[in-house]
């Protein structure tokens, strides 16, 4: 009997300790995931916690309500809400979606939706420290007499996260979203939207860095008027990114954007481009530099918020302080760039294909060869960087573009291309202009001949 009582007391004590620690970890997780854009706070209240949101950015303050939601907290080991299970904790919340927004924004949104839109949140924290969450928003029905109408299907967000490492996956699904401007007769709609965010490694010095993101939109439509020109387009869009650890000092990153026009009118408005694929690759960039750059941007955001506030109040002293802070922070970019771009290691890869009547492409593969920047002034450092000219990178380039597409994008550039063709630097086949070459040792190599910038300028003009 004594053992049972002792066990019960120990379990209760562990349960009480784990409640606050679990919520602390959840709050910390969200603050890390936003990389400083928001700050979430939780205070004990009633059967759970009141969550509040703050941000240094004044725009966020104007849009969102600082009082976010109340989350009921059911402490384990036996959890009955949001479901009956054995777990460290259960979390649940329900309310109106409009409560997330500042009063003035919420008031305007009420004019655009027919009924109050409800949300629900459910979370389970396992004994192993994994948080499973599900956030849903009911369908939105547009208002019949509003100038701006908003309608959407049910929104579902599901995630699983390790609260210690932050490794995990979040998925977002939304079948449809439509915004109509009844005054200007404009319309924006999206169909079959899927989003995904995967965190693959623990944060680096408090910055969430490694993982993948993806956004798939099966159809995005836009109708409206731009001056005398009527707009009516629909296209599919896929956007993805990935940051991967190479070793303890280096990372690889990539951004991919795929676009596809879905009808003839959309092709015409896209200057004849049926589909486009862009791949940007960043290989062997310094992890330390990326982390410093993210932290610097966070600090700069806070300084800009101070400057905005000082400008509104007309406080000249605070304005000058903010300007000095901003200048000092910008100058600190010099060592950050040195930690980011590494000589003979960092690569930039660009692979952009555009399908029109023919295939057009821009392909670059460049290796950074620049010497480290010196000094503590970003302007002089950038001047010295640019002064390195062609010695800054080695690599290859291959660019092909059809004549009628060039005419649509920039007709004046045809004069230069035709001149370059007459000098033998550009080839033309089936109305496709192509220039191909190499950058090496501070020179441009085209058709087997090497040129400095000065030599190439003389040869062209």
N, C-alpha and C positions, 0 to 999 in steps of 0.2 A: 504493500500500500504506500509506504514511504517513497519507494522508488518511483512509483507512478506519479505521486505528487511532485517529487523533485523534477521528474522528466517534464511534467506539465508546466512547472514554473520556468524551467530552462527554455522550453519551447516558446512560452509566452514572452520571456525576456528576449530571446532571439528574434521573435516576431516583431516586437516593438522597436528593436534596434534596426531591423532590416527595412522597416517602413520608410523612415527618413532617408536612410542610405540609398534605397532603391529610387526614391523620388529625386534625390540629389543627383544620382547618376543619369536619370532620364533628362533632367534639366541641363546637366553638363553636356550630354550627348547632343541635344538640339542646338545648344549654343556653339558647340564645335562644328556641327554640320553647316551652320550658316556662315562660318568663318568671319564672325563679327558683325554681320549685317543686322542681326537682331540680338537682343539679350532677353532670355526667358527667365522669369523668377517664379518661385512657388512658396506660398505661405500657408501654414496649417490653418484650416478653417472647417469647423463642423465635422462632417464625415469624410473629409478629404483635404484637398488643397485648392486654393485660388491661384490661378496662373495669370501672370501679368507680363506684358511685352513692352520693351523699350528699344529705342534706336537712336543713334547719333544723327541719323539723316532726318532733317525736318520734313521731307516729303512723306516718309513713312508715318511720322507723327500725325500728319494731316489726313492720311488714308485709314490707318488702323486704330482700333480702340486699345488703349493700354491695358484695360481689364479684359483679358482674353476669355477665360472660362473657368468654371468650377469643376474639378475632377474628383469624383467619389473614389476613395481608396479603400479597398477591401484587403486587409492584411491576411497572409497565409498562416499556417500551412494549408488550411482548408479555405478555399475561395468559393464564394457563392455568386459573385457578380464580377464580370459580366456573364460568367457561366460557372457551373459547379465543377470544381477541379482541384487537384493538389498543385499548389504553386506558391511562390514567394509572395505574390501580390496580384490583385486584379484592379483595373482602373476602368472607369466609365464616365461618360459625360453626354449630355444632350442639350440642345438649345436651338436658337435661331441663328442662321448664318449671318444675318445682318448685325448681330452682336459683335462680330469680329471687326466691324468698321467704325470709324469715327462717326459721331452723331450726324454731322452734316452730310457725309457720304452715304450713310445708311438711309437718310431721309430722301436723297435723290434716287437711290436704288429702289426704294419702295414704290416710286412712280413707274418703274420699269418692269416690275414683276407683279404677277397677279395675286399670289398668295404668299404668306410667310414661309420661307424655306427653312426646313429643319435639317440639322446635322446630328450625327451620332458618332461617338468615339468609344472604342473598346480596346483594352490592352491587358496582356497577361505577362507577368515577369516570372520566368521559370526559376527553379532553385539554382540552375547553372548560370543565371544572370543574362538570359536571352529574353528580349522584349519582343513580343508579337503584337502588332497593332492593326486596327482596321478603322478607317475614317470614311464615312459615307455622307453624301449630301443628297437630299431628295431632288427629284426633277424640278426645274424652274419653268413656270408658265409665264409667258409675257402678258403685260397689261394691255387691255384693249384700247385705252385712250392716251397712252404715254407717247411722247415724241421719240423716246429711245426704248425699244423693246428688247428684252433679253429672254432667251429660252434655252434650256439645256436638259439633257438626259441625266440620269443618276450618275453621280461621281463616286468612284471607289478608289481608295488608296490603301494598299496593304503593304506591310513591311515586317521584316525580321531583322533584329539588330543585337549584336553582342555588346552589352553595356560596358564591358571593359575595353575591348579593342575597337569598337564601333564598326567592325566588319559586319556586312549584311546587305540586304537588298530591299528596295522599295519599288513597287509597281503602281502605276496610275492608269485608270481606264475611264474613258468618257466617250460614249457613242456619238454624241452630237452637241454642238454649241452654236447658237445663232444670235447675232446682234443686228437689229434693224434700226435705221434712222429714217423715221417716217417723214420728216421734214425735207431732207435732201434725197430721199428715196434711195438710200444706200443700204448695203447688206454685206455682212461678213459671216460666213458659216464654216464650220469645221466638222468633219465626219470621221468616225473611227480613230480616236486619238489614243495612243498608248505611249506611256512614258516609263522609263526605267532608270534607276540609279543604283549602282553596285559599288560598295566600298570594300576594297580588297586588302587593305593594310591599315594598321593603327596610325593615328595622327603623328605627324612629325613636328615636334616642338609646338604642339597645340594647334597645328594646321592639318585639316583633312585634305589629303593630297591624292592618294592612289585609288583608282577605280575607273568605272565606266558609266557613261550616261547615254541615253538614247531617247529620241522623240520620233514617233511615227505618226504621220497624219495622212490617212488614205485619200482625203479630198479636202482642199481648202479653196473656198470660193470667195470672190470679191466682186460686188456689183456697185456701180456708182458713176459719178461724173467728175472729170478733171478738166475744168474749163469747158470747151466745146467738145472735148473728147469723151466718148462713152467707154466705161470700163466694165468688162464682163469676162472674168477669167476664173479658171479652176485648174488646180494642179495638185500633185501629190508631193509630199515633202518628208524626207528622212534626215535627221540630224543626229550625229553621234560623236562622242569624244572618249578618249581613254588616256590615262596617265599611268605608266607602268614603271616600277622600280627596276633599274638595270643592276645596280649594286648600292652600297651604302652612300655613295656620293653622286651617282648619276641617275637620270630618269629619261624615258622616252615618252613623248606625248603625240597625240594625233587628233585631228578634227576632220570629220567627213560630213559633207552636205550633198545630198542627192535631190534633184528637182526634176519633175516630169510634168509637162503640160498635158492636160486631159482632153482638150478639144482644139479644133482649128483656130477659133478666135483667140484662145490663149497663146497659141504658137505665134500668131501675128503680133500680139501685144508684147511678146517676149523677144521681139526682133528676129523672129523666125527660128528661135531655139526650141527644139522639141524636148530635149532633156539635157541636164548638166550634172556632172559629178566633180566635186572638188575634194581633194585630199591634201591636207597640210600635215606634214610630219616634222617633229622636232626631236632629234636624236642626240643622246648624250649631253643633255643640258644639266647644269649643276643644281642638285636638290637644294642646297643651301641658298642659292640665288633665288630660286622660285619661292621658297618659304619667306625669305626677306622681302621679296617683291609683294607678296600677299599681305604681309604685316605692315609694310609701308603704305599700301593702299588703304588699309584699315585706319591707320593713323591720319592719313590725308583726309579721309572721309570725316573724321571727328574735327579736324581743323577747319574744313570747309563748312561744317555745321556751325562752328564758333563764328566764322567770318560772316555767314548768312545772318546769324542772330545779331551780331554787332552792326551789320549794315542796316538791319531793320530798326534797331534802337538808335542808330546814329552815333554810336560810341566810337569816336576816332581812335582812342587809345587801344581799345580792344581790337579794332580793325588792324592797326599797325602791328600789334602783337601776333595776330593770326597770320598776317602776311609774312612776318619774319619767321614764324614757325614753319610756314609752308615752304619758304625758300630754303631754310636749313634742311628740311626733310627731303626736298627735291635734290639738293646737293648730295645727300647720303645715297643717292642712286649710283654714284660712281663705284664704290666697292661692291654693291649689289650686282651691277652689270658684270663686273669681273668674276663674281661667283657664279653667274648665270651662263655666260658665254665663255667657253673654254677653248683655247687655241688648239687646233689640230684634233679636236674631239667633237665639238658641237656641229650638227648637220641640220640644214633646212631642206625639206623636200616639198615641192609643189607639183601636184599632178591634177590638172584641171582639163577635163574634156567636155566639149559642148557639141551636141549633135544637132546640126541643121540640115541643109541639103547634103552637106558633107561633114566629115568629122573635123572639128577644130580642137586644138589642144595647146596647153602651156605646160611644159615639163622642166622643172629646175631641180638640180641636186647640188647643193652648195655646202662646202666645208669651211667653217670659220677659221681664219688664219690671223685675225687681228691681234695686235699686241695689247696687253693689259692697259686699262686707262689709268692715268695718274692725276693727282691733284684732288681738290675738294670742291671744285666748281663744275657742275654738270654741263654748263654751256661750253666752257673751254675743253672739257673732256670729249664732248660730242664733236667739236671742231677737229680735235686731234684724231678722233676716230674716222671721220669722213676724209681727213687728209690722207689717210692710208689708201684711199681710192681702190683700185683693182687688187691691191695686195691683201685686201680685207677678206676675200674669199677665193677658194679654188672650187671648180666644179664644172658641170655641164648645163647647157640650156638647149631646148628644142621647142620652137614655137611655130604653129601652123594655123592660118586663119583664111577663110574663104573671102573673096573680094566683096560680095554683096553684104556680108555681115560686117566687114570693116566699114563699109559705106554707111551702114545704119548706126554703128557705134561711134565712129569718129572719121568722117569723110576726109578731113584734112590730113590724116595720117597716111592716106594713100599716096599723096605727093612725095612724102619722105620714103615710103616703101618702094615706089617706082624708081626713085633716084638711087636707092640702095640696090635695087635689081640691076639697074644699068651699070653699076660699079662691080657687080658680081657678088654682093654680100647676101642677097636674097634671091631665092629661086621661086619660080611660079610654074605650077602644073595644074591643069584643069581648074584654073581661076583660084587656086589655093596658094597663098604666099607663105613661104617657109624660110625661117632662119635657124641655123643650127651651128653650135660651136662649143667652145670650151674656155674657161677662165683658169689660167695657171701662171703662177709666179708673177702676178701683176700685169699680165697681158691677156688680150682677147685673141683666141685662135679661131679663125674662120677659113674654111677651105684649105687647111694646112698652113696658113700664114699667120704669124703673130704680130699683134699691134698693141702699142700703148694707147691710152685714150687720145693723146695728142696726134699720134700717127693715124689712128682710125678716123679722127675728125678731119684731118687733111685729106685722107683718101676718099672720104664721102663728099666733102664740100670743095 
